[in-house]
């Protein structure tokens, strides 16, 4: 009975070990799974930030076009004053 349990646990451990191939460092570092957690976490964090602060914090509010036109006009006026 004890031999059967030991034999079964050996088979299970061998099957688990052989399911995961061994990678060398170059293969492991270039594997997508290494970075996927950080990439998706960053995307989720970005969308959470947008949900909290909205598009206005990116400068994409309702009046962004008017602000940009005024900014460019002021810049042009300053440039004209120099000459």
C-alpha positions in Angstrom: 0.0 0.0 0.0 2.8 2.5 0.9 4.6 1.5 -2.3 1.6 2.4 -4.4 1.3 5.8 -2.7 5.0 6.6 -3.2 4.8 5.4 -6.8 1.7 7.5 -7.5 3.3 10.6 -6.0 6.4 10.0 -8.0 4.3 9.9 -11.2 2.4 13.0 -10.3 5.6 15.0 -9.5 7.3 13.8 -12.7 4.3 14.9 -14.8 4.2 18.3 -13.1 7.9 18.8 -13.7 7.8 17.8 -17.4 4.8 20.0 -18.1 6.8 23.2 -17.5 9.8 23.3 -19.8 13.0 24.8 -18.5 13.9 28.1 -20.1 17.3 29.7 -20.3 17.7 33.3 -19.2 17.3 34.8 -22.7 14.1 32.8 -23.4 12.7 33.6 -20.0 13.3 37.3 -20.1 11.8 37.6 -23.6 8.7 35.6 -22.7 5.5 37.6 -22.7 4.3 36.2 -19.4 7.1 38.0 -17.7 5.7 41.4 -18.6 2.0 40.7 -19.1 1.1 41.3 -15.4 2.9 44.7 -15.4 1.5 45.7 -18.8 -2.1 44.9 -17.9 -1.8 46.4 -14.4 -0.5 49.6 -16.0 -3.4 49.7 -18.5 -5.9 49.1 -15.7 -4.2 51.8 -13.6 -4.4 54.3 -16.5 -8.1 53.7 -17.0 -8.7 54.0 -13.3 -6.9 57.3 -13.4 -9.1 58.4 -16.3 -12.2 57.4 -14.3 -11.1 59.5 -11.3 -9.8 62.6 -13.0 -11.4 62.4 -16.4 -10.3 63.5 -19.8 -10.0 67.1 -18.6 -6.8 66.3 -16.8 -5.3 65.3 -20.2 -6.3 68.6 -21.6 -9.1 67.1 -23.6 -12.0 69.0 -22.0 -14.8 70.7 -23.8 -13.0 73.9 -24.4 -9.5 72.6 -25.2 -9.7 73.9 -28.7 -10.5 77.4 -27.7 -7.7 77.4 -25.1 -5.2 76.2 -27.7 -6.2 78.9 -30.2 -5.9 81.6 -27.5 -2.5 80.2 -26.5 -1.3 80.2 -30.1 -2.6 83.8 -30.7 -0.7 85.0 -27.5 2.4 83.3 -28.7 2.0 85.0 -32.1 1.5 88.4 -30.5 4.6 88.0 -28.4 6.6 87.1 -31.5 5.3 90.1 -33.3 6.2 92.4 -30.4 9.9 91.3 -30.7 10.1 92.6 -34.3 
